[in-house]
Amino acid sequence: MILADYVKNHINFMDLTFNLHYLSETIKQNIMKEIMSESLQIDNLDRKILDIITKNARIPYLEVARDCNVSGAAIHQRVQRLIRIGVIKGSEFKVDPVMVGFRTCAYIGLYLDNPGKYKEVINKLRDIPEVIECHYTTGNYSLFLKVYTRDNEHLREVLTEKIQSVTGITRTETLISLEESISRQIPVLSK
């Protein structure tokens, strides 16, 4: 139990499975069971906190505490726990792509000559800054990308000179987004 507490407090939950290779199988199983049971214990207060902070990541903990009728310290502890168990992956500022000159949003489906080597392709795609999301998918495409470019000409350059030149990609299909109609976080208050 003491080792499990140490691991929970000092090792990122998402990296835990990679860092436990040196422990015996029994210890690994016990630690993972304890952490998984804690991670599945998201109560209504956690959900209310998540609902508030996903709408405004910069809101002071005291305001969240007032809305939840608990102390600021309780909110701080809850948020830290949610971070530790991997529910909260971080906080970020969202930049409006159009306001910084990236007016074209496109989705690109990639066909690979060997889908089993998708990780190698993903590693090469990481070097293309216009690629802001990459998903390994089922269906027609092996990978599905979201890219932002300045305009259609820039999209053509990114597509032909960067993406299609990656070894392993046999063909692409591109869909240009005309408008982002919905953009939101998952609904944490509903079960």
N, C-alpha and C positions, 0 to 999 in steps of 0.2 A: 504494500500500500504506500509506503514512503517513497519508493522508487517511482511509482506511478505519479504521485504528486509532483515529484521533481521533474519528471519528463513533461507533464502537462504544463508546468510553469516555465520551462526553459527551452522547449522545442516546439516550433511551429507545427500545429496539427496537420497541415497539408504535407509537410515534409517528414512526418513521423515515420511512415512506413519505410522510407529510404534510410533512416538513421537507426533503425533497430536491428540491422543485420547481425550485429555481434551478440545480441541477447539470445538466451535460450527460447525455444518455441513457446514454452509455458508462460514465461515472463512476458513475451510479446503478446500472446493472446490475452492475458490478464490486463495488461496496460491498454490494449486496443479496446477491450470490452468496457473498461471503466471510462475511457475517453468517449467512446461511442455512446454510452448511456448518458453521459453528461451532455454531449452534443445534441442528443435527441430531446433533452429536457428544456424546451423553449416554452416558457409560460406566457400568459396573457400580458404581463408587464413587459417582458422581452419584446413581444410583438408590437406593443404600443410604442416602446422606445424606438424600435426599428422603423415603424411607420413614420414617426416624427423626424428622425435623423435622415431617412432616405429622401425626404422632401426638402430638407435643408441641412446639409452636413456641417454648416458653420454655426448652427444654433447652440448657444451656451447650455451646458449641462443644467444650470439652474432653471432655465426656462423649461427644459424637458422635465425636470423634477416637479416644477409647479403643475405642468399639464398632467403628470402622472401621480401627483399627490404623494411623493416620496422625497427623501433628501437628495441633495446634489451628490453626496458621497455614494449613495445607493446607485444612482445613475452611472457614475464613473465606474464603479465596480462591475455593474451589469455590462456596460459597453466593453470594458477590458476583457471580461469573460467571453463575450460574443466574438471579440477579436481573437482571443486565444484558441477558441474551439473552431475557428474558421468560418463562422457565420458571416462576420463582417470581414471583407477582404481588403479594406482600405478606404480612404476618402480621396476625392479628387475634385479639381475644378473642371467644369465642362466648358470647352471653348467652342463658340459657334463657328463652324468651318467657313460659312459664307462671309462672316465678318473679317476673317483673316485671309480671304482670297481663294478659298477652295469651294467653288460653286457647283462642281459635278460630283455626285455620289453615285457609285456604281457597285453592283454585285456581280461577281465573276465566278462562274462554275468551272472547276478545273477537272479535266480528265487526265489520269496518270497512266503511263505505260505499265507501271507495276505498283498498284495501290498499296502493297505491303511495305513500300519504301516511302510512305507519305511523310514520315518524320524527317527524312533527308530533304524533301521538297520544302517542308515547313521551315527548316533551318535556313534555307536560301531565301525564302520569302520574308523572313525577319529582317533582312537587309534592305528591303524596299520600304521606305518610310510612308509611302502613300497607302500601303496595306495596313488598315487599322484593326481588322478582325480576320481571323482564319478559323474555319470550322471543318473538322473531319466529319464527313456526313455519310448517311445511307442514301440510297437512291441513285440518280443518274451521275452525280458528281462525286469524285473522291474528296475534293476540298471545295469549300465555298468561301469566297473572300468578300469583304467590304472594303472599298477603296474610296479615297477622296482625292480629287485632282482639281487643278485651277479651272479647267474647261475641257471640252471634248478633245481638243488637239493634244492637251497634256495627257488625257486618258489614253489616247491612241499611242503616245510615246511610252507611257508606263506599261501598257499592255504588250506592245510589240517588242520594245527594247529591253524591258526588264522581266515581266512575268513570263511571256512566251519563250524567253531565252533560257529559262531554268530547265536544266536537264531533268527529264522524267515527266514533264508536262507534254501531253500529246495534242491537246486541243483545249480551247476555252469557249465559253459562252458568256456574253456580257449583257447585263440588264442595267439600264440607266434609271435611277430613281428620279421621278418627276417632282415628288414632294414627300417629306417625312410627315405622315399624318398622326402617328402615335409613337411616343417615346416615353417609357416609364419603367419604374422598378417593379419587381414582382409584388403582388398584394400580400404583405405579411400579416395583416390583421385577419384575413379570412383563412379558414382551414380547409 
